[in-house]
Amino acid sequence: MRLREKMMNLQTKIPLSKHSSNLIDYKSNILLLGSCFSENIGKTLDYFKFQNTQNPFGILFHPKAVETLLDNSVKGYTYSETDIFFNNERWHCFDAHSALSNTDKAELLAKLQLASTRLKRKLTEASHIVITLGTAWVYRFLEFDKIVANCHKLPQKQFKKELLSVAQIQQYLSNIALLVSTINPKATLVFTVSPVRHLKDGFVENTQSKSHLIAAIHNFIDQEAPNFENKTYYFPSYEIMMDELRDYRFYAEDMIHPNQTAISYIWEHFKTVWISKESYNTMATVDTIQKGLRHKPFHPNSQAHQHFIQKLNTLKAQFCTLFPHITF
């Protein structure tokens, strides 16, 4: 019987345990920075109505990009025309994602300054800062000798592709922790590595990249994090995808990004480790309301549906009395 049970275990499980302190609840303020996977987790936090902010400067793929924006924000850097350029009928900034790009120069500068101010405020308010690193490969703009966050489709000959060393990444993480500690020494830092494979770099090159990120994070947590008042942790998003979800049925059609099933699976692990059990009942109520709001009736004018709407509105009103900062 034991042999049969062992044979039916079709996964290698990563051992995870809930932290004893610094857990996320409905009073927490969460700031998520980094790759697109941070936004996947952010969307789930949005759904359950946790207070969170995602990437004010758009998606950031590598640790140097995160460090640059935190440095500018914390130190109150003022963006000027020297920080932007015109290409393909739009103005861009090398420090930001193309989501901020604009056809109007003044509007882009205003958006950059607003994002920087917002980021500093969120850093100050945050109870938890989740940083997802996507790649150790970076592009250096040759004219300025500067590592950029985004190339904005400029010709490749204007850049040099480089692989950040473990030591370089560790230094960037140390800088990030120091910047956070100067304005919010109580915030909890959670580092994770994106499960998205950057196969445009190459299969071997992607493995190099992820290994550099993972080694640097653990070096930093083991060697330097104790020097900061901020509590610092690692969450194994990448390992869960690679080991527990070792099957292409957990990928989107591009065979690179995790599909919704995988995202939900990793979220459940994150919930187990980081969400307080006291929040579970609240999450269940939010889920009920959200599903009710998304329900599409066959007969919207029927008495049964009107009764359903009345019950849903009553539940919403009772919930919002307890949590006045939450809106649906």
Beta strands, then each sheet from edge to edge (+ up, - down):
strand 1: 29-34
strand 2: 51-54
strand 3: 84-87
strand 4: 90-93
strand 5: 128-133
strand 6: 137-141
strand 7: 146-148
strand 8: 159-163
strand 9: 188-193
strand 10: 232-235
sheet 1: 2+ 1+ 5+ 9+ 10+
sheet 2: 3+ 4-
sheet 3: 7+ 6- 8+
end
